[in-house]
Amino acid sequence: MKLDLREESGVGILVLSGQLTTDSDRQFRQAIDTLIESGRTNILLDFTELNYMDSSGIGELVASYRTIQRLGGALKILKPSKRIQNSLKLTQLLPIFEIFEDAETAIASYGPAVDPQ
């Protein structure tokens, strides 16, 4: 899996490419921790190029969601594939996550930008 971190309007954006599986869940968790440590608790996961997520990846997604929620932030998803949406639906997690089809709307949903420093 490949990860790219960036920030836009106060939102930490984590772009995931490839597969979120047992082999890459630690890398995902470290990226989330890096964003949190830098003061970013509004995080958008860009799933545009993520083509597969196994149960371990789903577990990390849920753990990250809970951590960020406890910190008063929000974890949202951008453009998950139908396959990933189906996985979230089957595990009854789809209603938990806000899902967006375009980045501009997703970023605006967090409200005005806040400097974490």
HELIX and SHEET records of a PDB file:
HELIX    1   1 ASP A   25  GLU A   37  1                                  13    
HELIX    2   2 SER A   55  ARG A   70  1                                  16    
HELIX    3   3 LYS A   82  LEU A   90  1                                   9    
HELIX    4   4 ALA A  103  ALA A  108  1                                   6    
SHEET    1   A 5 LYS A   2  GLU A   8  0                                        
SHEET    2   A 5 VAL A  11  LEU A  20 -1                                        
SHEET    3   A 5 ASN A  42  MET A  53  1                                        
SHEET    4   A 5 ALA A  74  LEU A  78  1                                        
SHEET    5   A 5 ILE A  99  PHE A 100  1                                        
END                                                                             
